Amino acid sequence: MQPGPVGSGESFPGEGERPSARPGPGHVGPKAPVAQSDLIRRLHHSDINPAQHIPITEYAENLKRIVQYLKSIDICEDKVIMITPSPLDESAWEKECIAKGSKLNRYNSVTNQYAGVCVKVAKECGTDVLDLCTLMQMKNQDFSSYLSDGLHLSEKGNKFLETHLWTLLEKKTERLPMILPHWSNIDHLNPEASLLV
């Protein structure tokens, strides 16, 4: 599971983004915790897996539908952060597949295509995007240590994600207005009176 420090719109493993294109009541909305914060959506490799495959054009349309749905419940695009899939270490993932009695079922070149579509849709929709796929592969660095099995993030990969995500969140939240009094302005003998609006 990836960290969702503010509010995670992440689906459950194996669920992919198809069900998330039709979120149900309680997932997000005015009464859900994410309504007051940024909505973070990490997109999964499940969409690229042949058994759960979603064609790239449908993938793009589903991402747009997710953003449209969020806008319909008053979560504007500037509160959404899409996170692309991480790259795939084919040799490590192939070992996992063989151990489970199958052959390699995903390719990094395809992962890069889906990540590119995610970036493109985010720009079209006006949302922020954290391009984990590109960041982990910059300057041809060895990204295998970011993955526990060639596919899923390792502890180091989660730290990498957290570092880049927090940088983006800090930038997005640095100008938020102060809605509660500063602690020094609260009457410690009668704090309720200081907090009443």
Sequence and secondary structure as in RCSB ss.txt:
>XXXX:A:sequence
MQPGPVGSGESFPGEGERPSARPGPGHVGPKAPVAQSDLIRRLHHSDINPAQHIPITEYAENLKRIVQYLKSIDI
CEDKVIMITPSPLDESAWEKECIAKGSKLNRYNSVTNQYAGVCVKVAKECGTDVLDLCTLMQMKNQDFSSYLSDG
LHLSEKGNKFLETHLWTLLEKKTERLPMILPHWSNIDHLNPEASLLV
>XXXX:A:secstr
    SS B    TTT STGGGS  TTTSSTTSGGGGS EEEE  GGGTSGGG   HHHHHHHHHHHHHHHHHTT 
 GGGEEEE      HHHHHHHHHHTT      HHHHHHHHHHHHHHHHHHT EEE HHHHHHGGG   GGGBSSS
SSB HHHHHHHHHHHHHHHHHHHTT    S  GGGS TTSHHHHH  
